[in-house]
Amino acid sequence: MRRSLVLTDETAGHPFLASLPPHIRTDAIPLKARPKLRLTRADIRGFALAYLGCFVAVSVFIA
C-alpha cells in the first residue's frame, strides 16, 4: 500500500520533525522553559540505600 506524500517543513531541521504536522511542533516546550532537575539530599540518600540494598541482596544470593 502506498501512502501519499507528506508535506514537510524545511525549517524543522530533522526529517522526523519535518514530517510532523505544524500544530505538533509548535506545542513543544522550548528548551529554556523546561524545569531544571534538582537533586535533594533525600534523593541521593534514597538512591544510595536502594543501591546498597540491592548490592547486599545480590551478594547474599551469590554467597
C-alpha positions as YAML, in Angstrom:
chain: A
units: angstrom
residues:
- id: 1
  name: MET
  ca: [0.00, 0.00, 0.00]
- id: 2
  name: ARG
  ca: [1.41, 3.37, -0.99]
- id: 3
  name: ARG
  ca: [0.87, 6.42, 1.12]
- id: 4
  name: SER
  ca: [0.55, 9.89, -0.26]
- id: 5
  name: LEU
  ca: [3.49, 12.22, 0.13]
- id: 6
  name: VAL
  ca: [3.58, 14.27, 3.29]
- id: 7
  name: LEU
  ca: [4.27, 17.96, 3.04]
- id: 8
  name: THR
  ca: [7.38, 18.78, 5.03]
- id: 9
  name: ASP
  ca: [8.72, 21.89, 6.70]
- id: 10
  name: GLU
  ca: [12.32, 22.64, 5.73]
- id: 11
  name: THR
  ca: [12.90, 24.80, 8.83]
- id: 12
  name: ALA
  ca: [12.34, 21.85, 11.17]
- id: 13
  name: GLY
  ca: [15.86, 20.53, 10.55]
- id: 14
  name: HIS
  ca: [15.45, 16.84, 11.32]
- id: 15
  name: PRO
  ca: [13.48, 14.72, 8.79]
- id: 16
  name: PHE
  ca: [11.24, 13.27, 11.51]
- id: 17
  name: LEU
  ca: [10.35, 16.72, 12.85]
- id: 18
  name: ALA
  ca: [9.74, 17.92, 9.31]
- id: 19
  name: SER
  ca: [7.18, 15.15, 8.75]
- id: 20
  name: LEU
  ca: [5.12, 16.12, 11.82]
- id: 21
  name: PRO
  ca: [2.09, 18.38, 11.44]
- id: 22
  name: PRO
  ca: [2.70, 22.03, 12.35]
- id: 23
  name: HIS
  ca: [0.43, 22.01, 15.42]
- id: 24
  name: ILE
  ca: [2.51, 19.19, 16.97]
- id: 25
  name: ARG
  ca: [5.80, 21.05, 16.53]
- id: 26
  name: THR
  ca: [4.52, 24.36, 17.91]
- id: 27
  name: ASP
  ca: [3.15, 22.81, 21.13]
- id: 28
  name: ALA
  ca: [6.57, 21.54, 22.14]
- id: 29
  name: ILE
  ca: [8.11, 23.03, 25.27]
- id: 30
  name: PRO
  ca: [11.17, 25.14, 24.43]
- id: 31
  name: LEU
  ca: [14.45, 24.00, 25.92]
- id: 32
  name: LYS
  ca: [14.82, 27.15, 28.01]
- id: 33
  name: ALA
  ca: [11.33, 26.79, 29.53]
- id: 34
  name: ARG
  ca: [11.89, 23.28, 30.89]
- id: 35
  name: PRO
  ca: [12.25, 22.99, 34.67]
- id: 36
  name: LYS
  ca: [15.71, 22.21, 35.95]
- id: 37
  name: LEU
  ca: [16.38, 18.89, 37.65]
- id: 38
  name: ARG
  ca: [17.30, 19.46, 41.27]
- id: 39
  name: LEU
  ca: [18.60, 16.62, 43.39]
- id: 40
  name: THR
  ca: [17.99, 16.89, 47.08]
- id: 41
  name: ARG
  ca: [19.80, 15.17, 49.91]
- id: 42
  name: ALA
  ca: [16.80, 12.86, 50.32]
- id: 43
  name: ASP
  ca: [17.04, 11.81, 46.65]
- id: 44
  name: ILE
  ca: [20.72, 10.92, 47.00]
- id: 45
  name: ARG
  ca: [20.10, 9.11, 50.27]
- id: 46
  name: GLY
  ca: [17.26, 7.08, 48.74]
- id: 47
  name: PHE
  ca: [19.38, 6.13, 45.75]
- id: 48
  name: ALA
  ca: [22.28, 5.10, 47.99]
- id: 49
  name: LEU
  ca: [20.02, 2.98, 50.22]
- id: 50
  name: ALA
  ca: [18.44, 1.24, 47.22]
- id: 51
  name: TYR
  ca: [21.84, 0.63, 45.62]
- id: 52
  name: LEU
  ca: [23.37, -0.76, 48.79]
- id: 53
  name: GLY
  ca: [20.27, -2.85, 49.50]
- id: 54
  name: CYS
  ca: [20.41, -4.44, 46.06]
- id: 55
  name: PHE
  ca: [24.17, -4.97, 46.39]
- id: 56
  name: VAL
  ca: [23.73, -6.75, 49.72]
- id: 57
  name: ALA
  ca: [20.86, -8.88, 48.37]
- id: 58
  name: VAL
  ca: [22.87, -9.99, 45.33]
- id: 59
  name: SER
  ca: [25.95, -10.65, 47.47]
- id: 60
  name: VAL
  ca: [23.94, -12.83, 49.86]
- id: 61
  name: PHE
  ca: [22.33, -14.66, 46.93]
- id: 62
  name: ILE
  ca: [25.71, -15.40, 45.33]
- id: 63
  name: ALA
  ca: [27.40, -16.49, 48.58]
...
